[in-house]
Structures are given as C-alpha cells and as structure tokens.
Amino acid sequence: MPLAMMKVGERARVTAVTGGDSVKKHLGSLGFVPGVVVSVVQVMDGSMILGVQESRIAVNEDLARRIMVEAA
C-alpha cells in the first residue's frame, strides 16, 4: 500500500519506490529504500513527517504515494 495511506503512530517497512529515476534517487538519498522501517510522526495538510533511520523527514502527499510499504 502507499505510505500516504498510513496514520499517525503506524510503522511499516518500505517495499518499493515508484516513479522516475530522479524520484527514486531523491527518495533513496532521504533513506527511503526497500527494507527500511518508517513511522508516521505527524500528518498535516497533505504532508507527512516521518521517522526514518533516526531522522525525521517531511514529504508531500505526492512523494508519499510513491513509497510502497507493508506492515512492519
């Protein structure tokens, strides 16, 4: 399922990143790579603040829809 469907407090494992090469490279540089566990810290106005590898990263809804996850 897309990461954008997750609720605050949920955790999931990244399974894939969709989109063009530049999108995949950008999200990969932020730590969104298959196997990584992410948690939803906050959701507001379509943007999400996510916990990724001991960092907090904000992504907009479009990017969150490109990150595919499964229950962790």
N, CA, C and O atoms as CSV, one atom per row, in Angstrom:
chain,resi,resn,atom,element,x,y,z
A,1,MET,N,N,0.844,-1.176,0.000
A,1,MET,CA,C,0.000,0.000,0.000
A,1,MET,C,C,0.888,1.237,0.000
A,1,MET,O,O,2.035,1.165,0.441
A,2,PRO,N,N,0.395,2.348,-0.474
A,2,PRO,CA,C,1.192,3.580,-0.462
A,2,PRO,C,C,1.362,4.114,0.964
A,2,PRO,O,O,0.448,4.023,1.783
A,3,LEU,N,N,2.509,4.656,1.240
A,3,LEU,CA,C,2.796,5.248,2.541
A,3,LEU,C,C,1.780,6.336,2.898
A,3,LEU,O,O,1.490,6.545,4.076
A,4,ALA,N,N,1.244,7.022,1.907
A,4,ALA,CA,C,0.284,8.110,2.136
A,4,ALA,C,C,-0.986,7.629,2.848
A,4,ALA,O,O,-1.721,8.451,3.395
A,5,MET,N,N,-1.260,6.331,2.853
A,5,MET,CA,C,-2.456,5.796,3.492
A,5,MET,C,C,-2.270,5.506,4.977
A,5,MET,O,O,-3.233,5.163,5.662
A,6,MET,N,N,-1.057,5.637,5.479
A,6,MET,CA,C,-0.783,5.322,6.875
A,6,MET,C,C,-1.259,6.434,7.803
A,6,MET,O,O,-1.390,7.588,7.396
A,7,LYS,N,N,-1.511,6.071,9.037
A,7,LYS,CA,C,-1.977,7.004,10.071
A,7,LYS,C,C,-0.847,7.285,11.066
A,7,LYS,O,O,0.138,6.550,11.132
A,8,VAL,N,N,-1.010,8.349,11.827
A,8,VAL,CA,C,-0.031,8.724,12.848
A,8,VAL,C,C,0.165,7.570,13.830
A,8,VAL,O,O,-0.799,6.974,14.309
A,9,GLY,N,N,1.424,7.270,14.117
A,9,GLY,CA,C,1.766,6.205,15.059
A,9,GLY,C,C,2.020,4.857,14.408
A,9,GLY,O,O,2.572,3.964,15.051
A,10,GLU,N,N,1.635,4.685,13.155
A,10,GLU,CA,C,1.842,3.398,12.477
A,10,GLU,C,C,3.279,3.274,11.972
A,10,GLU,O,O,3.943,4.262,11.659
A,11,ARG,N,N,3.730,2.024,11.906
A,11,ARG,CA,C,5.064,1.710,11.375
A,11,ARG,C,C,4.904,0.746,10.208
A,11,ARG,O,O,4.001,-0.091,10.197
A,12,ALA,N,N,5.790,0.874,9.227
A,12,ALA,CA,C,5.737,-0.017,8.066
A,12,ALA,C,C,7.127,-0.148,7.455
A,12,ALA,O,O,8.004,0.687,7.675
A,13,ARG,N,N,7.302,-1.207,6.689
A,13,ARG,CA,C,8.567,-1.468,6.006
A,13,ARG,C,C,8.420,-1.083,4.537
A,13,ARG,O,O,7.445,-1.457,3.885
A,14,VAL,N,N,9.384,-0.339,4.026
A,14,VAL,CA,C,9.379,0.063,2.618
A,14,VAL,C,C,9.614,-1.173,1.756
A,14,VAL,O,O,10.556,-1.932,1.987
A,15,THR,N,N,8.743,-1.372,0.752
A,15,THR,CA,C,8.906,-2.500,-0.161
A,15,THR,C,C,9.391,-2.059,-1.536
A,15,THR,O,O,10.083,-2.808,-2.225
A,16,ALA,N,N,9.024,-0.830,-1.937
A,16,ALA,CA,C,9.418,-0.329,-3.255
A,16,ALA,C,C,9.211,1.175,-3.314
A,16,ALA,O,O,8.453,1.746,-2.531
A,17,VAL,N,N,9.899,1.804,-4.258
A,17,VAL,CA,C,9.701,3.219,-4.551
A,17,VAL,C,C,9.389,3.311,-6.038
A,17,VAL,O,O,10.161,2.840,-6.873
A,18,THR,N,N,8.248,3.923,-6.364
A,18,THR,CA,C,7.835,4.024,-7.761
A,18,THR,C,C,8.149,5.413,-8.296
A,18,THR,O,O,8.438,6.334,-7.532
A,19,GLY,N,N,8.090,5.552,-9.600
A,19,GLY,CA,C,8.351,6.844,-10.237
A,19,GLY,C,C,9.598,6.793,-11.089
A,19,GLY,O,O,10.213,5.741,-11.260
A,20,GLY,N,N,9.959,7.936,-11.616
A,20,GLY,CA,C,11.134,8.036,-12.475
A,20,GLY,C,C,12.425,7.909,-11.692
A,20,GLY,O,O,12.423,7.906,-10.461
A,21,ASP,N,N,13.525,7.805,-12.416
A,21,ASP,CA,C,14.831,7.637,-11.787
A,21,ASP,C,C,15.171,8.778,-10.840
A,21,ASP,O,O,15.753,8.547,-9.780
A,22,SER,N,N,14.816,10.006,-11.207
A,22,SER,CA,C,15.154,11.141,-10.349
A,22,SER,C,C,14.381,11.077,-9.024
A,22,SER,O,O,14.915,11.430,-7.972
A,23,VAL,N,N,13.126,10.626,-9.081
A,23,VAL,CA,C,12.320,10.487,-7.860
A,23,VAL,C,C,12.908,9.391,-6.983
A,23,VAL,O,O,13.059,9.575,-5.775
A,24,LYS,N,N,13.239,8.256,-7.581
A,24,LYS,CA,C,13.821,7.146,-6.821
A,24,LYS,C,C,15.140,7.551,-6.185
A,24,LYS,O,O,15.410,7.206,-5.034
A,25,LYS,N,N,15.964,8.282,-6.930
A,25,LYS,CA,C,17.252,8.725,-6.400
A,25,LYS,C,C,17.049,9.694,-5.237
A,25,LYS,O,O,17.720,9.589,-4.211
A,26,HIS,N,N,16.121,10.639,-5.401
A,26,HIS,CA,C,15.853,11.618,-4.353
A,26,HIS,C,C,15.357,10.931,-3.077
A,26,HIS,O,O,15.877,11.189,-1.991
A,27,LEU,N,N,14.353,10.059,-3.205
A,27,LEU,CA,C,13.820,9.376,-2.033
A,27,LEU,C,C,14.846,8.430,-1.417
A,27,LEU,O,O,14.906,8.278,-0.197
A,28,GLY,N,N,15.650,7.796,-2.265
A,28,GLY,CA,C,16.719,6.931,-1.746
A,28,GLY,C,C,17.738,7.712,-0.934
A,28,GLY,O,O,18.233,7.225,0.083
A,29,SER,N,N,18.053,8.923,-1.380
A,29,SER,CA,C,19.019,9.746,-0.644
A,29,SER,C,C,18.458,10.203,0.703
A,29,SER,O,O,19.214,10.540,1.614
A,30,LEU,N,N,17.129,10.211,0.825
A,30,LEU,CA,C,16.486,10.556,2.097
A,30,LEU,C,C,16.350,9.343,3.016
A,30,LEU,O,O,15.941,9.479,4.169
A,31,GLY,N,N,16.691,8.161,2.509
A,31,GLY,CA,C,16.635,6.951,3.322
A,31,GLY,C,C,15.488,6.017,3.017
A,31,GLY,O,O,15.343,4.987,3.676
A,32,PHE,N,N,14.666,6.350,2.032
A,32,PHE,CA,C,13.530,5.505,1.678
A,32,PHE,C,C,13.978,4.445,0.678
A,32,PHE,O,O,13.854,4.623,-0.534
A,33,VAL,N,N,14.495,3.350,1.199
A,33,VAL,CA,C,14.968,2.238,0.379
A,33,VAL,C,C,14.276,0.967,0.878
A,33,VAL,O,O,13.903,0.891,2.049
A,34,PRO,N,N,14.102,-0.025,0.012
A,34,PRO,CA,C,13.436,-1.258,0.429
A,34,PRO,C,C,14.088,-1.867,1.676
A,34,PRO,O,O,15.311,-1.958,1.787
A,35,GLY,N,N,13.224,-2.279,2.605
A,35,GLY,CA,C,13.682,-2.908,3.837
A,35,GLY,C,C,13.716,-1.981,5.042
A,35,GLY,O,O,13.738,-2.450,6.180
A,36,VAL,N,N,13.722,-0.684,4.813
A,36,VAL,CA,C,13.789,0.286,5.901
A,36,VAL,C,C,12.407,0.427,6.553
A,36,VAL,O,O,11.388,0.475,5.864
A,37,VAL,N,N,12.388,0.493,7.890
A,37,VAL,CA,C,11.143,0.698,8.618
A,37,VAL,C,C,10.949,2.192,8.835
A,37,VAL,O,O,11.861,2.892,9.274
A,38,VAL,N,N,9.753,2.667,8.524
A,38,VAL,CA,C,9.407,4.082,8.706
A,38,VAL,C,C,8.216,4.174,9.653
A,38,VAL,O,O,7.410,3.248,9.745
A,39,SER,N,N,8.115,5.299,10.356
A,39,SER,CA,C,6.972,5.542,11.232
A,39,SER,C,C,6.389,6.906,10.905
A,39,SER,O,O,7.109,7.833,10.534
A,40,VAL,N,N,5.084,7.014,11.046
A,40,VAL,CA,C,4.396,8.281,10.785
A,40,VAL,C,C,4.344,9.069,12.089
A,40,VAL,O,O,3.728,8.635,13.062
A,41,VAL,N,N,4.996,10.230,12.099
A,41,VAL,CA,C,5.050,11.079,13.276
A,41,VAL,C,C,3.901,12.080,13.280
A,41,VAL,O,O,3.267,12.311,14.309
A,42,GLN,N,N,3.639,12.672,12.110
A,42,GLN,CA,C,2.589,13.698,12.030
A,42,GLN,C,C,2.079,13.787,10.593
A,42,GLN,O,O,2.829,13.572,9.640
A,43,VAL,N,N,0.802,14.106,10.455
A,43,VAL,CA,C,0.191,14.335,9.140
A,43,VAL,C,C,-0.552,15.662,9.211
A,43,VAL,O,O,-1.368,15.878,10.108
A,44,MET,N,N,-0.263,16.559,8.252
A,44,MET,CA,C,-0.988,17.822,8.212
A,44,MET,C,C,-0.995,18.397,6.812
A,44,MET,O,O,0.034,18.449,6.139
A,45,ASP,N,N,-2.172,18.829,6.383
A,45,ASP,CA,C,-2.342,19.468,5.074
A,45,ASP,C,C,-1.734,18.661,3.931
A,45,ASP,O,O,-1.161,19.236,3.006
A,46,GLY,N,N,-1.853,17.344,3.985
A,46,GLY,CA,C,-1.345,16.505,2.912
A,46,GLY,C,C,0.131,16.159,3.005
A,46,GLY,O,O,0.615,15.321,2.244
A,47,SER,N,N,0.851,16.785,3.918
A,47,SER,CA,C,2.265,16.464,4.114
A,47,SER,C,C,2.408,15.524,5.306
A,47,SER,O,O,1.562,15.501,6.200
A,48,MET,N,N,3.487,14.753,5.304
A,48,MET,CA,C,3.739,13.806,6.391
A,48,MET,C,C,5.127,14.040,6.953
A,48,MET,O,O,6.076,14.301,6.213
A,49,ILE,N,N,5.236,13.944,8.267
A,49,ILE,CA,C,6.543,13.921,8.910
A,49,ILE,C,C,6.766,12.479,9.317
A,49,ILE,O,O,5.963,11.887,10.037
A,50,LEU,N,N,7.878,11.922,8.841
A,50,LEU,CA,C,8.151,10.500,9.000
A,50,LEU,C,C,9.451,10.281,9.758
A,50,LEU,O,O,10.409,11.039,9.607
A,51,GLY,N,N,9.472,9.245,10.565
A,51,GLY,CA,C,10.700,8.815,11.213
A,51,GLY,C,C,11.366,7.778,10.330
A,51,GLY,O,O,10.788,6.734,10.028
A,52,VAL,N,N,12.598,8.083,9.916
A,52,VAL,CA,C,13.349,7.186,9.039
A,52,VAL,C,C,14.783,7.117,9.541
A,52,VAL,O,O,15.494,8.122,9.543
A,53,GLN,N,N,15.206,5.939,9.962
A,53,GLN,CA,C,16.594,5.733,10.396
A,53,GLN,C,C,17.084,6.841,11.332
A,53,GLN,O,O,18.091,7.489,11.043
A,54,GLU,N,N,16.391,7.063,12.438
A,54,GLU,CA,C,16.771,8.038,13.455
A,54,GLU,C,C,16.720,9.487,12.979
A,54,GLU,O,O,17.302,10.362,13.620
A,55,SER,N,N,16.041,9.756,11.879
A,55,SER,CA,C,15.841,11.115,11.375
A,55,SER,C,C,14.347,11.349,11.196
A,55,SER,O,O,13.561,10.405,11.108
A,56,ARG,N,N,13.975,12.607,11.146
A,56,ARG,CA,C,12.599,12.966,10.804
A,56,ARG,C,C,12.625,13.712,9.487
A,56,ARG,O,O,13.380,14.667,9.306
A,57,ILE,N,N,11.780,13.254,8.564
A,57,ILE,CA,C,11.782,13.804,7.208
A,57,ILE,C,C,10.349,14.143,6.821
A,57,ILE,O,O,9.429,13.359,7.053
A,58,ALA,N,N,10.171,15.315,6.232
A,58,ALA,CA,C,8.853,15.729,5.748
A,58,ALA,C,C,8.759,15.446,4.254
A,58,ALA,O,O,9.668,15.776,3.493
A,59,VAL,N,N,7.662,14.836,3.844
A,59,VAL,CA,C,7.404,14.595,2.417
A,59,VAL,C,C,5.978,15.030,2.106
A,59,VAL,O,O,5.094,14.962,2.960
A,60,ASN,N,N,5.769,15.477,0.875
A,60,ASN,CA,C,4.409,15.851,0.484
A,60,ASN,C,C,3.634,14.597,0.082
A,60,ASN,O,O,4.201,13.511,-0.032
A,61,GLU,N,N,2.348,14.765,-0.128
A,61,GLU,CA,C,1.483,13.625,-0.413
A,61,GLU,C,C,1.880,12.908,-1.706
A,61,GLU,O,O,1.797,11.682,-1.780
A,62,ASP,N,N,2.307,13.659,-2.721
A,62,ASP,CA,C,2.713,13.051,-3.986
A,62,ASP,C,C,3.878,12.085,-3.784
A,62,ASP,O,O,3.864,10.971,-4.307
A,63,LEU,N,N,4.875,12.510,-3.032
A,63,LEU,CA,C,6.018,11.621,-2.770
A,63,LEU,C,C,5.607,10.447,-1.890
A,63,LEU,O,O,6.069,9.326,-2.101
A,64,ALA,N,N,4.746,10.692,-0.905
A,64,ALA,CA,C,4.303,9.616,-0.021
A,64,ALA,C,C,3.539,8.542,-0.789
A,64,ALA,O,O,3.570,7.372,-0.405
A,65,ARG,N,N,2.858,8.920,-1.862
A,65,ARG,CA,C,2.142,7.937,-2.681
A,65,ARG,C,C,3.097,7.074,-3.516
A,65,ARG,O,O,2.704,6.005,-3.982
A,66,ARG,N,N,4.306,7.508,-3.707
A,66,ARG,CA,C,5.288,6.754,-4.500
A,66,ARG,C,C,6.073,5.735,-3.674
A,66,ARG,O,O,6.791,4.900,-4.225
A,67,ILE,N,N,5.930,5.810,-2.348
A,67,ILE,CA,C,6.639,4.897,-1.455
A,67,ILE,C,C,5.669,3.782,-1.065
A,67,ILE,O,O,4.672,4.040,-0.389
A,68,MET,N,N,5.946,2.558,-1.478
A,68,MET,CA,C,5.100,1.408,-1.167
A,68,MET,C,C,5.614,0.733,0.108
A,68,MET,O,O,6.817,0.546,0.286
A,69,VAL,N,N,4.677,0.372,0.991
A,69,VAL,CA,C,5.053,-0.209,2.271
A,69,VAL,C,C,4.191,-1.416,2.607
A,69,VAL,O,O,3.147,-1.643,1.996
A,70,GLU,N,N,4.648,-2.192,3.596
A,70,GLU,CA,C,3.881,-3.300,4.168
A,70,GLU,C,C,3.993,-3.209,5.675
A,70,GLU,O,O,4.896,-2.546,6.186
A,71,ALA,N,N,3.113,-3.848,6.385
A,71,ALA,CA,C,3.142,-3.803,7.852
A,71,ALA,C,C,4.493,-4.294,8.363
A,71,ALA,O,O,5.049,-5.273,7.864
A,72,ALA,N,N,5.001,-3.595,9.363
A,72,ALA,CA,C,6.319,-3.962,9.929
A,72,ALA,C,C,6.136,-4.859,11.139
A,72,ALA,O,O,7.119,-5.274,11.754
